[in-house]
């Protein structure tokens, strides 16, 4: 009895007491990665909007965060231009936040951005200088600067709490935890998901660990196919959904940092899935994008039918002809992706040295030309908003 009690206490300490609500009968959602089908065959998507992001006022680099709020689109380029760009849904440029520097109203490294609907503010989180800069929704007025206790690589707000992610960076050896739940006054409420010493400062690539749907807040981690939900009462986390990727699941004996790196280096296109690049629950679906054999795919679970599948993000050929694009963000209403301007220029022209697009898709190319009178191949990437199927009547378009 005593040994069991000690073992239980040790497990609680190592896990940050985060999984106390786990149930033995937690359902497992199987994802067959060896049987791909097109996302366009399963009714997940309702319609597509292609948005040209004005490049006369601003040219941006690599976008690693996209957030939509009402009629505004926010894009964060954390590394090249270190700037947040603000557009409306028509692609009209509104403003940009570009304050790189060491002053009190400047930042050294962008970490995240989110909207706080309670005070209608745009919040830009920084890492090295540990702060949140609170702007109006157009990014023109800096209202307030809030200090944060850690150098979070991701930081967002959910209701009256802040949730920060350390990105495997151990800042405090006595508290080597990846996820921190903080009060409005930045007081620690929970700390969980311990970072093993061997993983310290080991970056596992581009992924966004947080998401929310209605009153639920979720976290996903690398080398793990479980979705953890925050307990609204105390801020702890417990497993909510678990996926099984079969023979594509990362081997248990390669989950330490050194074996992981050795396996990745010896397999340039590794058959194993490192983890989900994000997660989003919607009214109908659970969506989990990931990289499989070098290409982006998405795990889809239909909550109403109880069916799951892995879908390839194939080229859209309904109203227009256009690639699905690189998925940058998701919310409960849409998937957001970007396609390079030079790529869309080839489709608009109708051909390139390898393909005659107009011969095979004449109507789609025609509609693209009608939508855009010209395409500057040196301009900003085009934003694709893939609206998701929602409840009620679905608006379907037919093209003769």
N, C-alpha and C positions, 0 to 999 in steps of 0.2 A: 504494500500500500504506500509506504513511504517512498520507495523508488519511483512509483508511478506519479506521485505528487511532484517529486523533484523534476522528473522528465517533463511533465506538463508545464511546470514553471519555466524550464529552460526553453522549451519550444515557444512559449509565449513571449519570452524576452527576445529570442532571435527573430521572431516574426513581427515584433512590434505590437503584439496582441491585436493584430488587424483582422484575423480571419475567424473571429469567435462565432459568427453566424453561419459558418459553412455547414451545409447539410450533406449527409451521406448519400442522399438520393438526388444530388444536384444533376439535372439533366445534361447530357452531353450531346452537342450538335456535331454530327459528322460532316466533314467537308472532303469530298472526293476530288483531290487535286489532279487525278489522272483522267478525269472526264470533264473537259471544259465545254461550255456552251456560250453563246453570245449573250451579253447583257440585254440586247435588243429583242431577244426571243422570250423574255420572261415577264414582261409587263411591269418591270421595276420603274422604268422611266416614263414620264408623261410627255414632256416636250423639251425642246432645246432652244436656248437663246444664245446667239453669238454677239459679243459686245466688242467693238473696236475701242481700245483704251487710248484716248488722245495722247499723241506723242509730241505735239508741238510745245507743250508746257513742261513735260517731264519724260525722260527716257530712263527706264529702270533696268536693273540687272536680273539676278535670280530671285524670284519670289518664293518665300518659304512659309508664308502664312496669309490666308485669305479669310476675311470675315465680312459677312453681309449683315446690315442692320437697316431695316425699312428700305429706303431708296438709296442707300449708300453702300459702296464697296470699298473695303480697306485692304490694302496689300502691303505686306512688310518685306523689304529686302534687307535682311539683317547683316549681310556680309560685304556686298559690293558697294552699294551706295549708302548703306546704313540709314535708310529712309523709309517712312511710312507714306504711302500714296493714297489719296482719297478721290474717288470718282462717284458719279451717280450711275444709275443702272443703264443709262443710255451711252455711257462711256465718256461723258464730259468730265474733264479735269476740274476738280474743286480746289484742292490744296495738297501740300505735302508737309510732313514734319521731318525736318533735316537739321538736327541740332547736335552733331557730333562734336564733342569737346569735353573739357573737364570742369566747366562752370556749373553753378547750382541749377541752372535751367537747361543744361546740356547732358548728354549721355555718352558713354564710351562703348557700350555693347548692347544692342537690342536683344531682348529675350522673348517677348510676347506682346500681344495686343488683344484687348477684349472690350466689349461694350458693357457698361453698367447702366441698365435701363431705369434704375431707381432715381438716378440724377441726370440721365441722358448725357453721359460722358463717354469719351473715348479714352481708354487707359492704356498707356504704353509702359511696359515693364522692362527694366534694364537689369543686366546681370552684374558686371564688375562694380558699378557704383551703387548697386542695391537700392533701387527706388522704383516707384510707380509715378509716372507723370500723367496727371489727369487733365484732359483737354475737353473743349466743347466738341460736338460731333463733327464739325468741319475742320477741327485741328488748328483753328486760328487763335484761340485763346487758351493759354496755360492757366488752369484754375488753381492747381494745387500739386505739391510734390510730397509723396509719402515714402518714408524710408522703410526698407524691408530688412529682416534679420539675417537673411542668407543670400548668397549669390545664386539665385535660382536660374536655371536655363529655360524654364517655362513657369509662368505664373498667371493664374486666372482667378476670377472671383465667382463664387456660387452662393447666391442669396447673401447672408451676412458673414460669409467666411471667405478667406483667401486660401487657395491651394497651390502650393509650389512644388516644383520637381527639380531635383538636383542634377539629373543627368549623369549619375554614377560618379559625381564629384564629391569626395569626402572632405568637407570643410572643417568639420569638428570630429576628431577621432572618438570622442566619447558619445557622439550621436551620429553614427554613420547611416543615416536614413535617406531614402530617395524622395519620399513624399511627406510634406509637412502641411498640416491643416492649422490655419491661424485665425484668430479672432479679428474683429474690425480694428482692434488696437494693436494688431500684429503680435498678440500673445499666442504661444504654442498651445494648441488644443490636442493635437495628435501628431505623432511622428511614426512612420511605418515603412515597410519594405526595406529591410536592412541591405546595405551595399557590402558585399563581400570584399575583403581587403584586396584580393587579386583583381577586382574589377575597377578599382579606384581610377578615375579619370579616363576610363575606356569607353570611347564613344561608339555606339552601335548604329550610327547612321541616322538618316532623316526619318523622323516619326513624330507624331503628336500624341501625347499620352492621355489627354483629357477629352471628355465630351459630356454632354448633358442632353436629357430628353425629359421635358415636362418637369417633374419634381425630383428626378434622379440624376446623380452625378457619377461618372464612371472613370476608371483608370485602367490602362493596359500597359504591360511591361514587355520588354524584349525577351526572346527565348521562352515565351509563355503564351498560351492560347486561351487564357482565362480572362474574363472581363470582371473587374472588381467594382462593386458599387459602394458608395459612401453611405454610412448609416447617418441619417439626418439627425438623430438624437445626440450622438457623441462625436461624430466625425471619423469614426473608425471605418475600415473597409472589410467587405466580405465578398466571396465569390458569388456572382450573379449568373453569368453564362460561361459555359466551358465548351470549347471547340476541340474536335479531334481531327487532325490532319493526316492520320494514318502514317504511311511510310515517308511522308514529307515532314513529319514532326522532327524537331531538332533532337539529336541523340543525347540521352541523359549523361553519357560519359564525356560529352564535349561541351558541357555547359560552364566549365571553368574557363577563365580568360585565356590561358595558354593553349589548351586543346581547341578552344573555339577559333583562335587566330590561326592555328596550324591547319585546321580543316578548311577554313575560308581561303587561305593562301594556296592550298593544294587543289582546291576546286574553284576555279574562277567563276563558273556558273554552277553554284552549289545546288543540289536538288532539294536541300532542306530549307524550310521557311524560317527566317530569323525571328519573325514575329509580325504582328499586325502593324501597319504604318499609321493606323488610326482605327477608330470605331465610332459608329453612329447608330443609335436606335431611332426608328421612325414609327409612325403609327402602324405601318404594315410590316416593316422589315428590321432585321439586324444587318448592318453593313460593315464589313471588315476588309479593307484593301490590303494587299500584300504583294511582295515580289516573288514570282515563281518562274524558275528557269530564265531569269533575266528580264521578264516582262511583268508589267503590272496587271494584276487580276483582282477579283473581289469575291470574298465569301459572302453569300446572301442566304439569310434564313427568313422564310415567310412565317410570321408569327401566327397567322390565321389558319394556314394550311398545314403547318408543322413540317414543311419541306425545306431542304437546304440544297445548295449547289455552289459550285465555283464557276464564275463567269469571266470570260475574257472581255476586255473593254474595247470592243471592235469599232471600226469606222462607222460613223452615222451616215446612212444613205437614204433617209426618208425625204425631208424637205430640202436638205442640202447634202453635199458630199464633204465630210470633214472628219478628221481623226478625233478620237475621244479626248485626246490631250493628256497631259500629265496631271494627275489628281493632286491638288494642293490643299483643298479643304472640303469639309462636309458640314451640313447641319440637318435638321429634321425635315427640311423642305427641298434641298438640292445638293448636288455634288458640283464642286467648282474645279475647273481645270484650265490649263493654258496651252495654246498652240503657237509656235513661232510665226511671225508675220511672213517670213520667206516661204514657209510651208503653205500658208493660206494663199499666198500670191500664185503659187503653182496651180492650185485648184481653181483660182479665179481666172487665170489665163487659160486653163483647160488642158494643159499638158506640160510635161517636162521631158528631159532626154530619155526617160525610161518608160513613161506612161502617157497614154492618150485618155485623159479623164473625160473629156467632152464626148468622145465617141461612145463611151459606155454609160455615162450619166449626163446626158445633154440637158435634161430639165433641171437637175440639181445644180449644175454649173450655171445655167441661165438664172436661177433664183439667187445664187450667190452674187452674180454681177448686178442683179437688180437691187440687192440689199446694199452693196458697196460699189460706188462708182469707180473706185480705184483702190489698190492695196499697195502700201509702201513696205517693201520687203525689209527695210531697215528700221521700221517702226517697232512699237511695243508689241509684245505677244497679244493675241486675241483671247479674251476671256470667254469660256464656255460655261453656261449655267445649265446643268442637266437637272431639270425639275423632276422631282420624284412623284410617283403615284401617291395620291392622298385619298382621304375618305370622301364619300359622296360621288357625284357624277364626275367622271374623268373626261377632260376635254381632249378629244381625239381629232387629229387633222388628217384629211385624206387628200391625196394629190393625184390628179388624173394625168 
